[in-house]
Amino acid sequence: MPNPPTPTRVKPSTLAKTLGRAVIVALLVLLALTFIFPFVWQILISLSALTDVDLLTQTGFPPALQPENFITIFQRVDLARYFFNSFFIAGWVTILQVITCSMAAYAFSRIQWPGRDKVFLLYLATLMVPAVVLMVPNFVVVLKLGMFDDYSGLILPSAFSAYGTFLLRQFMLTVPSSLDEAAAIDGASHWRIFTTIMLPLARPGIIVMAIFAFLFNYNSFFWPLIITKTANLRVLPVGLLQFESSYGQETPLIMAGSLLAMLPPIIIFLVLQKYLVKGIQLGAVKG
């Protein structure tokens, strides 16, 4: 009579690994729900009536959906103009920062000149200065130059970025110096090396820096608030303040406008996600 098969036993180490992975997955799911919950709550409020906001906090769901809130905000304020202003200003600031930061990064990474590293440290030290401290001096300069309540006052003060220069410098340091040395031997000038060698090779870093610059300036609030007074120059975050007054705030309309304002950054991130990840990985090669 054949012997019955012996049951297989799971090794303690394998069981511990399985339980560990299950715990990690559960924690990640919980963390994801924590991040998703504010967005779900924002959508629910944007679809509610103003009188149902307090009830929503008790029931967790609006008694009646009101999608016409998204139409009302376009009727109450010039939201299309605010969208245009945010894109126009953020786009120009991004273009100018890419130009200035890439040129400064090349000077700090590929050109040898006396005191280069010390100047770069001083340049980075500006990152430690809070933006609020510079707000008044920048406002006075913009006022003296006649750029108050003008697109130039919204764009030019943000045309330079120490963080963008640092980021692109790190990318350019990963490029072998033998390339520009060979080009210099062939008679290429610094401008030729910069435009034909460094910029194409630093393209992933430029894309990452451009994404950061656009998103930061697209969400800018405080500087456009104090530098403009004309309604036609308002950006999205400032324009949504019209739904808040001394009589109270219209929370559903604010949430609906904020939800629409979030769509462009989300689309940009989804479209350029692979370039963002690739650029961050390449930038971490050399510090």
ChimeraX attribute file (.defattr): number of C-alpha atoms within 10 A of each C-alpha:
attribute: neighborCount
match mode: 1-to-1
recipient: residues
	/A:1	3
	/A:2	4
	/A:3	5
	/A:4	6
	/A:5	6
	/A:6	6
	/A:7	6
	/A:8	6
	/A:9	6
	/A:10	9
	/A:11	8
	/A:12	9
	/A:13	8
	/A:14	10
	/A:15	11
	/A:16	12
	/A:17	11
	/A:18	12
	/A:19	11
	/A:20	12
	/A:21	12
	/A:22	12
	/A:23	12
	/A:24	12
	/A:25	12
	/A:26	12
	/A:27	12
	/A:28	12
	/A:29	12
	/A:30	12
	/A:31	11
	/A:32	11
	/A:33	12
	/A:34	11
	/A:35	11
	/A:36	11
	/A:37	11
	/A:38	11
	/A:39	13
	/A:40	12
	/A:41	15
	/A:42	17
	/A:43	16
	/A:44	20
	/A:45	27
	/A:46	27
	/A:47	23
	/A:48	26
	/A:49	22
	/A:50	17
	/A:51	10
	/A:52	17
	/A:53	21
	/A:54	12
	/A:55	14
	/A:56	17
	/A:57	12
	/A:58	9
	/A:59	9
	/A:60	12
	/A:61	17
	/A:62	20
	/A:63	13
	/A:64	10
	/A:65	15
	/A:66	16
	/A:67	13
	/A:68	14
	/A:69	21
	/A:70	19
	/A:71	11
	/A:72	13
	/A:73	18
	/A:74	12
	/A:75	10
	/A:76	11
	/A:77	15
	/A:78	15
	/A:79	20
	/A:80	10
	/A:81	17
	/A:82	22
	/A:83	19
	/A:84	15
	/A:85	19
	/A:86	22
	/A:87	19
	/A:88	16
	/A:89	22
	/A:90	23
	/A:91	19
	/A:92	18
	/A:93	24
	/A:94	25
	/A:95	14
	/A:96	19
	/A:97	25
	/A:98	23
	/A:99	14
	/A:100	15
	/A:101	24
	/A:102	26
	/A:103	18
	/A:104	20
	/A:105	23
	/A:106	22
	/A:107	17
	/A:108	22
	/A:109	21
	/A:110	19
	/A:111	11
	/A:112	10
	/A:113	9
	/A:114	8
	/A:115	8
	/A:116	13
	/A:117	13
	/A:118	10
	/A:119	12
	/A:120	18
	/A:121	10
	/A:122	10
	/A:123	15
	/A:124	16
	/A:125	11
	/A:126	13
	/A:127	12
	/A:128	7
	/A:129	10
	/A:130	9
	/A:131	12
	/A:132	10
	/A:133	9
	/A:134	10
	/A:135	13
	/A:136	11
	/A:137	11
	/A:138	16
	/A:139	18
	/A:140	12
	/A:141	14
	/A:142	20
	/A:143	14
	/A:144	10
	/A:145	10
	/A:146	12
	/A:147	18
	/A:148	19
	/A:149	20
	/A:150	15
	/A:151	16
	/A:152	13
	/A:153	22
	/A:154	24
	/A:155	20
	/A:156	16
	/A:157	15
	/A:158	17
	/A:159	18
	/A:160	18
	/A:161	22
	/A:162	17
	/A:163	17
	/A:164	24
	/A:165	24
	/A:166	20
	/A:167	21
	/A:168	28
	/A:169	25
	/A:170	22
	/A:171	27
	/A:172	24
	/A:173	19
	/A:174	17
	/A:175	17
	/A:176	9
	/A:177	12
	/A:178	9
	/A:179	12
	/A:180	21
	/A:181	14
	/A:182	12
	/A:183	16
	/A:184	14
	/A:185	9
	/A:186	9
	/A:187	11
	/A:188	15
	/A:189	12
	/A:190	16
	/A:191	12
	/A:192	14
	/A:193	20
	/A:194	19
	/A:195	12
	/A:196	14
	/A:197	15
	/A:198	20
	/A:199	18
	/A:200	11
	/A:201	16
	/A:202	22
	/A:203	15
	/A:204	23
	/A:205	27
	/A:206	25
	/A:207	17
	/A:208	22
	/A:209	25
	/A:210	21
	/A:211	19
	/A:212	16
	/A:213	23
	/A:214	23
	/A:215	19
	/A:216	13
	/A:217	22
	/A:218	25
	/A:219	17
	/A:220	19
	/A:221	16
	/A:222	12
	/A:223	18
	/A:224	22
	/A:225	15
	/A:226	13
	/A:227	21
	/A:228	20
	/A:229	13
	/A:230	9
	/A:231	14
	/A:232	13
	/A:233	23
	/A:234	25
	/A:235	26
	/A:236	27
	/A:237	22
	/A:238	20
	/A:239	22
	/A:240	21
	/A:241	12
	/A:242	13
	/A:243	17
	/A:244	13
	/A:245	9
	/A:246	5
	/A:247	6
	/A:248	8
	/A:249	14
	/A:250	17
	/A:251	18
	/A:252	26
	/A:253	26
	/A:254	23
	/A:255	23
	/A:256	26
	/A:257	23
	/A:258	17
	/A:259	16
	/A:260	13
	/A:261	20
	/A:262	12
	/A:263	11
	/A:264	15
	/A:265	15
	/A:266	11
	/A:267	11
	/A:268	13
	/A:269	15
	/A:270	11
	/A:271	11
	/A:272	13
	/A:273	14
	/A:274	11
	/A:275	18
	/A:276	21
	/A:277	13
	/A:278	14
	/A:279	20
	/A:280	16
	/A:281	12
	/A:282	15
	/A:283	22
	/A:284	11
	/A:285	11
	/A:286	11
	/A:287	10
